[in-house]
Amino acid sequence: MTPDVNMDDSTRKGIRKTAIILTLIALAFYGGFILMGVLRA
Amino acid sequence: MSSAVADAHADHDDHGPVKGWRRWLYATNHKDIGTMYLIFSLVMFFAGGSMALIIRTELFSPGLQFVIPSFFNQMTTMHALIMVFGAVMPAFVGLANWMIPMMIGAPDMALPRMNNWSFWILPVAFSILGSTLFMSGGAPASGWTMYPPLVLQTGDAFPFLIFSVHLMGLSSIMGAINVIVTIINMRAPDMTLLKMPMFVWTWLITAYLLLAVMPVLAGAVTMLLTDQFFGTSFFLAAGGGDPVMFQHIFWFFGHPEVYIMILPAFGVVSEIIPTFSRKPLFGHDSMVYAASSIAFLSFIVWAHHMFTVGMPLTGQMFFMFATMLIAVPTGVKVFNWTATMWKGAMTFETPMLFSLGFLFLFTIGGFSGLMLAIAPADIQYHDSYFVVAHFHYVLVPGSIFGLMAAVYYWMPKWTGHYYNESLGKLHFWLSTIFVNVTFFPMHFLGLAGMPRRIPDYSTQFADFNSIASVGAIGFGLSQLLFVYVVIQCVRKKGTVASQEVWDSPRGLEWTVPSPAPYHTFETPPRISSDTSFS
């Protein structure tokens, strides 16, 4: 969406919630694999 | 499911692009960003292709002719990194940017500023990677797999390699988040998940794969960095570390990466074959389940890349059979594409030709993959030219042909003009002939024992290497024709395209004018309950 185009509140909240969850998943994979390396080393 | 709504401010329909460089640097429009991704990937395709031609020129005949071995190794490494991360992946992200909002009836991607950022990181990443060619010790030369301890012998380029890989990963993760968030939250009302077109479905699955495995690659290269500069020993045997652990982590990323590069091509072909067969896609839902199964299985087969490191027999058996299992959902897809064409009123425009080329030649790559999955046989084939033949059949007439098909299919929608059909067909036939001349002899070379990643070889391999080099030069030159066709189309030299472009295609993208307006679907389209888009 071009930043100046409106969307309804529920869509905006849904976007924010999904984006945060996905970011946390990515960080968990990154941290998790490094932690695995640390525990194995 | 919810969706975007029409803007309360009345005048947004009139917003055109900003003039000049600001339009591109500050771009938030999905079509502009999609265009930038596609242009960037084309430039990278030629940069990586030039390196391939250096490799093939050196290998034209036995002995060292043109380059020294260390530079040859740099070329193999850079060719792979550029083609994987700079050409194929960004090209599919470009298609996703252009097409996903239009196919699901959304006004744009959900996170437009992040979209801008994820694109502009890429030129920076590849400038850094390219600059390593001029550094002391040269560019990385350990292969794109970056196995330690070899990669730790890289000269000044090492930290730049790690940084650029981090940036590429960051860009991909942000792109993946954007795709998932858009598809989950911004579909048109009544477009349920199983009504989504296959291209959107395959991209949704691809985005989840990206989200899961790009951080794993980032973790692996972060550990390489700390091993080199901060005294850790994750992968250094001398310090109690395990170099084989890197291979496990790398291929946990690397095998899903293969599907990241092919699943969107499956989606493209699933759009094109129904259009030119004038029939709906056979077994839409089973295609979705097959793509999902392939994605799941891609996480449990990684060690088939490393049978020769030594692993318990049960491990070899597990990874062998799990790998073979992928043939089942892949077979479902090939069957469904064939069934879609069955008794269809088929025509053979360029996108259809590339899709059929994909179908035949990708299947050859799939079959050689099955051969490589057999653990005892793989010990013979490992690190030979047979492997090079296999993955190039998957990636060139697979991913690249899928991309070419997509560009020819949607270019009239993007530009408002048809491309030159005769030249498009010529491009297809030249590409198909030369891709086989290049890569088919590599099967024989590998089976005869020629190892990969070497600049010189025994004279018994000379004939097939000469043929492969001629094919590579032909394939490279053929792609200049593609550039000419695209430029002619962008410059509006062809016939004006109608709104539908093709003969009754399915999908929301064909309900907007050609060329697609700068803003589309600011008001969500209405979809009837029995409408299917595949």
Interface residues (C-beta under 8 A of the other chain):
Chain A: M1 T2 P3 D4 V5 N6 M7 D8 S10 T11 G14 I15 T18 A19 L22 T23 I25 A26 L27 A28 F29 Y30 G31 G32 F33 I34 G37 R40 A41
Chain B: S2 S3 A4 V5 A6 D7 A8 H9 H12 H15 T28 N29 A106 P107 D108 M109 A110 L111 P112 R113 I173 A176 I177 I180 V181 I184 N185 M186 L211 A212 V213 M214 P215 V216 A218 G219 A220 T222 M223 T232 S233 F234 G240 G241 D242 M245 I249 H519 E522
